[in-house]
């Protein structure tokens, strides 16, 4: 069920912080013809946008990070930095935050922020573009203006991604196109809102503002890896991936969570890793659907080895969630149990 509203009439007294972390949206061409971030270039481009002078927009405060990053260079230490800046913006009185970010790893950052920011008082909207704002034909202008309006809307508080007409829950997103303006999909959850002539909100999906104070979890120096199964993968390959200091694995399996069941050595490596305290999470390689390890013997063998079902988690959300949980110093059994629970709207609860 959707609720069509007009977001072009927000309360102008609402404040939105615009956090520029880098990405295509603010890039310019260098002497070699390649796009790269340049400090101050975005502010100059924004100054030429007449839309930003429109009184229907909220009060926008731009903050540019000291080091602007192509999102391919973003690491977990940067997730922590972004989370701290978002929290600071809310503490300074912002009603919402827009994070400008490159699209390549936006789904990872959106997932990480969803787990790092506990008790959000308002929305955090990640956006960017496939073409820089300085170019004549760009998707950046609409993505930016719409994201500012969405972030100013009241009565919702979660990390979301907006590009190309869809407002998606951040920890449900994955990048599906390198060239389309609708670059992201939320395979197992409908959009929070469809943005066209009107904004058609799915109010029943929105997470409300938290009652408790905003808290930012801290990331520790923990090694988490992701591995995609492929026909012919050997136990030795898996054993090398799981050597110390690795403490968590996101295992991207076939179909509904299946792996080779006729390779006892491969299963023994997983069983040994779990016995050593590693947390192994099973997510499907498929774009849509969920892991059901009890459906086939090939999946049940993984469960018997101690592998945890990731349900319908995206690979990006599974990796970010696992890293955040392991950073909290919890016992492996507690981390495994938490991976099976819905913490930020990242997974569909499994039937009892």
NORHU-V418104 format. One record per residue. N is the residue number from 1. RES is the residue in one small letter. PHI is phi in radians with two decimals (999 if undefined). OMEGA is omega in radians with two decimals (* if undefined). BURIAL is 1 if it has 16 or more other C-alpha atoms within 10 Angstrom, else 0. Layout:
N	RES	PHI	OMEGA	BURIAL
N	RES	PHI	OMEGA	BURIAL
This chain:
1	x	999	-3.10	0
2	x	-2.02	3.13	0
3	x	-2.21	-3.09	0
4	x	-1.42	3.12	1
5	x	-2.36	3.12	0
6	x	-1.89	-3.11	0
7	x	-1.52	3.12	1
8	x	-1.40	3.12	1
9	x	-2.18	3.12	0
10	x	-1.34	3.05	1
11	x	-1.24	-3.08	1
12	x	-1.13	3.11	0
13	x	-1.36	3.13	0
14	x	-1.32	-3.09	1
15	x	-1.85	3.07	1
16	x	-2.17	3.05	1
17	x	-1.49	3.12	1
18	x	-1.91	-3.06	1
19	x	-1.77	-3.11	1
20	x	-1.68	-3.14	1
21	x	-1.77	-3.10	1
22	x	2.25	-3.14	1
23	x	1.67	-3.06	1
24	x	-1.01	-3.03	1
25	x	-0.92	-3.10	1
26	x	-1.88	-3.09	1
27	x	-1.45	3.01	1
28	x	-2.35	3.13	1
29	x	-1.34	3.05	0
30	x	-1.51	-3.13	0
31	x	-1.08	3.14	0
32	x	-1.53	3.11	0
33	x	1.54	-3.12	0
34	x	-1.60	3.11	0
35	x	-1.30	3.07	1
36	x	-2.73	3.09	1
37	x	-1.15	3.06	1
38	x	-2.41	3.14	1
39	x	-0.96	3.09	1
40	x	1.50	-3.08	0
41	x	-1.15	-3.14	0
42	x	-1.15	3.14	1
43	x	-1.04	3.11	0
44	x	-1.14	3.13	0
45	x	-1.18	3.14	0
46	x	-1.13	-3.13	1
47	x	-1.12	-3.14	0
48	x	-1.65	-3.13	0
49	x	-1.58	3.14	0
50	x	-1.14	-3.13	0
51	x	-1.04	-3.09	0
52	x	-1.26	3.06	1
53	x	-1.63	-3.10	0
54	x	-1.23	-3.11	0
55	x	-1.16	3.12	0
56	x	-1.37	3.08	1
57	x	-1.36	3.01	1
58	x	-1.21	3.04	1
59	x	-1.27	-3.03	1
60	x	-1.84	3.09	1
61	x	-2.05	-3.12	0
62	x	-1.52	3.01	0
63	x	-2.27	3.14	0
64	x	-1.86	3.12	1
65	x	-1.14	-3.10	0
66	x	-1.06	3.11	0
67	x	-2.02	3.12	0
68	x	-1.54	-3.00	1
69	x	-2.11	2.75	1
70	x	-1.12	-3.02	1
71	x	-1.14	3.05	1
72	x	-1.13	3.14	0
73	x	-1.67	-3.10	0
74	x	-1.26	3.13	1
75	x	-2.19	3.13	0
76	x	-0.96	3.10	1
77	x	-1.07	3.09	0
78	x	-1.31	3.04	0
79	x	-0.97	3.13	1
80	x	-1.10	3.14	1
81	x	-1.11	3.12	0
82	x	-1.11	-3.12	1
83	x	-1.06	3.14	1
84	x	-1.13	3.14	1
85	x	-1.21	3.09	1
86	x	-1.09	3.13	1
87	x	-1.07	3.13	1
88	x	-1.09	3.12	0
89	x	-1.11	3.10	1
90	x	-1.15	3.13	1
91	x	-1.13	3.12	0
92	x	-1.48	3.04	0
93	x	1.87	3.09	0
94	x	-1.17	3.06	1
95	x	-1.61	3.11	1
96	x	-2.80	-3.12	1
97	x	-2.32	2.98	1
98	x	-1.93	3.13	1
99	x	-1.89	3.06	1
100	x	-1.49	-2.93	1
101	x	-2.64	3.03	1
102	x	-1.15	-3.04	1
103	x	-1.41	-3.00	1
104	x	-1.04	-3.14	1
105	x	-2.07	-3.12	1
106	x	-1.05	-3.13	1
107	x	-1.13	3.07	1
108	x	-1.16	-3.13	1
109	x	-1.13	3.13	1
110	x	-1.07	3.11	1
111	x	-1.14	-3.13	1
112	x	-1.08	3.14	1
113	x	-1.11	3.14	1
114	x	-1.08	-3.13	1
115	x	-1.57	-3.13	1
116	x	-1.36	-3.07	1
117	x	-1.65	-3.07	1
118	x	-1.85	3.14	1
119	x	1.62	-3.12	1
120	x	-1.12	3.07	1
121	x	-1.55	-3.10	1
122	x	-2.82	-3.06	1
123	x	-1.37	2.98	1
124	x	-2.15	-3.08	1
125	x	-1.97	3.03	1
126	x	-1.56	3.09	1
127	x	-2.58	3.13	1
128	x	-2.95	3.14	1
129	x	-2.82	3.04	1
130	x	-1.60	3.11	1
131	x	-2.29	-3.10	1
132	x	-1.04	-3.14	1
133	x	-1.08	-3.08	1
134	x	-1.27	-3.13	1
135	x	-1.37	-3.09	0
136	x	-1.08	-3.14	0
137	x	-1.91	-3.04	0
138	x	-2.52	3.03	1
139	x	-1.52	-3.03	1
140	x	-1.15	-3.05	1
141	x	-1.07	-3.13	1
142	x	-1.15	-3.14	0
143	x	-1.05	-3.11	1
144	x	-1.19	-3.08	1
145	x	-1.09	-3.13	0
146	x	-1.14	3.14	1
147	x	-1.12	3.10	1
148	x	-1.08	3.13	1
149	x	-1.19	3.12	1
150	x	-1.14	-3.13	1
151	x	-1.21	3.10	1
152	x	-1.53	-3.12	1
153	x	-1.22	-3.09	1
154	x	-1.44	2.92	1
155	x	1.24	2.95	0
156	x	-2.58	-3.03	1
157	x	-2.72	3.03	1
158	x	-2.79	3.10	1
159	x	-1.49	-3.09	1
160	x	-2.32	3.06	1
161	x	-2.10	3.05	1
162	x	-2.19	2.94	1
163	x	-2.69	2.93	1
164	x	1.06	3.01	1
165	x	1.70	3.14	1
166	x	-2.21	3.02	1
167	x	-1.71	-3.01	1
168	x	-2.02	3.02	1
169	x	-1.09	-3.00	1
170	x	-1.04	-3.09	1
171	x	-1.45	3.03	1
172	x	-2.07	-2.97	1
173	x	-1.69	2.99	1
174	x	-2.61	3.13	1
175	x	-1.37	-3.05	1
176	x	-2.14	-3.12	0
177	x	-2.56	3.07	0
178	x	-1.60	-3.04	0
179	x	-2.28	3.14	0
180	x	-1.39	3.10	0
181	x	-1.24	3.02	1
182	x	-1.59	-2.93	1
183	x	-1.37	-3.03	1
184	x	-2.11	3.07	1
185	x	-2.34	3.01	1
186	x	-2.12	-2.90	1
187	x	-1.07	-3.01	1
188	x	-2.04	3.06	1
189	x	-2.62	3.11	1
190	x	-1.07	3.06	1
191	x	-1.02	3.03	1
192	x	-1.15	3.09	1
193	x	-2.75	2.98	1
194	x	-1.74	-3.03	1
195	x	-1.87	3.07	1
196	x	-2.37	3.03	0
197	x	-1.03	3.01	0
198	x	-2.04	3.01	0
199	x	-1.75	-3.13	1
200	x	-1.67	-3.12	1
201	x	-1.35	2.91	1
202	x	-1.74	-2.99	1
203	x	-1.04	-3.09	0
204	x	-1.20	-3.14	0
205	x	-1.62	-3.00	1
206	x	-1.23	3.07	1
207	x	-1.56	-3.05	1
208	x	-1.37	3.04	1
209	x	-0.99	-3.11	1
210	x	-1.32	3.08	0
211	x	-1.54	-3.13	0
212	x	-1.49	-3.13	0
213	x	-1.23	3.12	0
214	x	-1.16	3.13	1
215	x	-2.32	3.13	0
216	x	-1.89	3.07	1
217	x	-1.23	-3.13	1
218	x	-1.85	3.08	0
219	x	-1.58	3.08	1
220	x	-1.74	3.12	1
221	x	-1.44	-3.09	0
222	x	-2.10	-3.13	0
223	x	-1.59	3.06	0
224	x	-2.21	-3.12	1
225	x	-2.22	3.05	1
226	x	-2.17	-3.12	1
227	x	-2.43	3.10	0
228	x	-1.67	3.09	0
229	x	-1.10	3.07	1
230	x	-2.57	3.14	0
231	x	-1.02	3.13	0
232	x	1.74	3.10	0
233	x	-1.03	-3.06	0
234	x	-1.84	3.09	0
235	x	-1.09	-3.13	1
236	x	-1.16	3.08	0
237	x	-1.06	3.14	0
238	x	-1.12	-3.14	1
239	x	-1.09	3.13	1
240	x	-1.16	3.12	0
241	x	-1.13	-3.01	0
242	x	-1.67	3.11	1
243	x	-1.19	3.04	0
244	x	-0.94	0.21	0
245	x	-1.73	-3.11	0
246	x	-1.08	-3.13	1
247	x	-2.14	3.12	1
248	x	-2.70	-3.14	1
249	x	-2.35	2.93	1
250	x	-1.72	-3.07	1
251	x	-1.75	-3.12	1
252	x	-1.55	-2.97	1
253	x	-1.84	-3.13	1
254	x	-1.47	2.95	1
255	x	0.87	-3.08	1
256	x	-1.53	3.06	1
257	x	1.88	-3.03	1
258	x	-1.78	3.09	1
259	x	-2.47	3.12	1
260	x	-0.98	-3.13	1
261	x	-1.74	3.13	1
262	x	-1.71	3.13	0
263	x	-2.09	-3.08	0
264	x	-1.07	-3.13	0
265	x	-1.20	3.11	0
266	x	-1.10	3.12	1
267	x	-1.15	3.12	1
268	x	-1.15	3.09	0
269	x	-1.09	3.12	1
270	x	-1.14	-3.14	1
271	x	-1.09	3.13	1
272	x	-1.17	3.14	0
273	x	-1.10	3.11	1
274	x	-1.11	3.11	1
275	x	-1.12	3.12	0
276	x	-1.48	3.10	0
277	x	1.79	3.06	0
278	x	-1.33	3.03	1
279	x	-1.82	-3.12	1
280	x	-1.97	-3.07	1
281	x	-1.98	-3.08	1
282	x	-1.71	3.01	1
283	x	-2.18	-3.10	1
284	x	-1.49	3.03	1
285	x	-1.28	-3.10	1
286	x	-1.25	-3.13	1
287	x	-1.20	-3.13	1
288	x	-2.13	3.10	0
289	x	1.92	-2.98	1
290	x	-2.47	3.05	1
291	x	-1.32	3.05	1
292	x	-2.35	-2.98	1
293	x	-1.22	3.12	1
294	x	-1.57	-3.06	1
295	x	-1.28	-3.09	0
296	x	-2.13	3.10	0
297	x	-1.05	-3.14	0
298	x	-1.16	3.06	1
299	x	-1.56	3.14	1
300	x	-1.08	3.12	1
301	x	-1.10	3.09	1
302	x	-1.18	3.12	1
303	x	-1.07	3.13	1
304	x	-1.13	3.12	0
305	x	-1.45	3.10	1
306	x	1.70	3.12	1
307	x	-1.30	-3.08	1
308	x	-1.65	3.09	1
309	x	-1.28	3.06	1
310	x	-1.60	-3.14	1
311	x	1.00	3.14	1
312	x	-1.82	3.03	1
313	x	-1.05	2.92	1
314	x	-1.27	3.10	1
315	x	-1.08	3.14	1
316	x	-1.14	-3.13	1
317	x	-1.18	-3.14	1
318	x	-1.09	-3.12	1
319	x	-1.16	-3.13	1
320	x	-1.13	-3.13	1
321	x	-1.11	-3.13	1
322	x	-1.09	-3.14	1
323	x	-1.14	3.14	1
324	x	-1.12	-3.12	1
325	x	-1.16	3.13	1
326	x	-1.13	3.13	1
327	x	-1.22	-3.08	1
328	x	-1.50	3.08	0
329	x	1.31	-3.14	0
330	x	-1.33	3.03	0
331	x	-1.14	3.14	0
332	x	-0.93	3.14	1
333	x	-1.14	3.11	0
334	x	-1.24	3.08	0
335	x	-1.12	3.13	1
336	x	-1.05	3.13	1
337	x	-1.14	-3.13	0
338	x	-1.19	3.09	0
339	x	-1.10	3.13	1
340	x	-1.49	3.14	1
341	x	-1.83	3.07	1
342	x	-1.50	-3.09	0
343	x	-1.85	-3.05	0
344	x	-2.44	-3.10	1
345	x	1.42	-3.03	1
346	x	-1.43	-3.10	1
347	x	-2.53	3.11	1
348	x	-1.44	3.11	0
349	x	-0.98	-3.13	0
350	x	-1.42	3.13	0
351	x	-1.11	-3.13	0
352	x	-1.18	*	0
